[in-house]
Amino acid sequence: MLTTQRKSLILDILRRDGQVIARRVAEDLALSEDTIRRDLREMAADGLLKRVHGGAMPIAPDLPNFSARRSVSSDAKQRLGARAVQMVKAGQMIFLDGGTTTAEIARYLPRDIAFTVATHSPTIATELEHHPTADIILTGGRLYKHSMVATGAAAMAAISQLRPDIFFLGVTAAHPVHGLSTGDFEEAAIKRHIARCAAETYVLLTEEKFDLVSPCAVLGIADVAGLIVSAGVPEERLAPYRALNAAILEA
């Protein structure tokens, strides 16, 4: 088997299983473990995966700060925001996670019906300063400046008093095996807590977040009601997520 064929197979395994175990791949291909380890080292040097003891994991996506992310307002994020607001009904309480994608939800929220928006992000609350019909609940806590969201015990206590109809969740990575994840332990804990309080959770995903793993787990794919995804994501990439019974809503 050619080196390029082996590396392509390794990437297929990584997408499918969320990890590569060098010994197992070597056995399946009837090759030496040293050969597979060499392939993994080269692939790690090329930025295709992350080497770990005994094998490899998907690369955790970079976590640029909020200001850097805010300067990039992609069409994809706008479409996700516009699709999400179609779910909002009069009289509901929705909870908006922090982030640039959920900020697009705030910008597209209907202005002809009354509803409540809860958030632990002061930047999201600011987006809604002049919204004519939205009642805003901003929870406090320790500010995680990187994502501009409140975290910690005070935030959890305030959120515990709320029962949102829908939580629009933002994450940095999604994987069918390892679930939804983000880069900070405390922020991941807050996201899980909001999801427990909400009747339904929907996660917004641009295509580059698929099949990756960040350091801190948030929820499994089966733990959310659905994924709001960019139109045009290939079906073969979506199929493992559909198999976990999460609704796929394309934007």
Secondary structure, 3 states (H helix, E strand, C coil): CCHHHHHHHHHHHHHHHCCEEHHHHHHHHCCCHHHHHHHHHHHHHCCCCEEECCEEECCCCCCCCHHHHHCCCCHHHHHHHHHHHCCCCCCCEEEECCCHHHHHHHHHCCCCCCEEEEECCHHHHHHCCCCCCEEEEECCCEEECCCCEEECHHHHHHHHCCCCCEEEEECCEEECCCEEEECCHHHHHHHHHHHHHCCEEEEEECHHHECCCCCEEEECHHHCCEEEECCCCCHHHHHHHHCCCCEEEEC
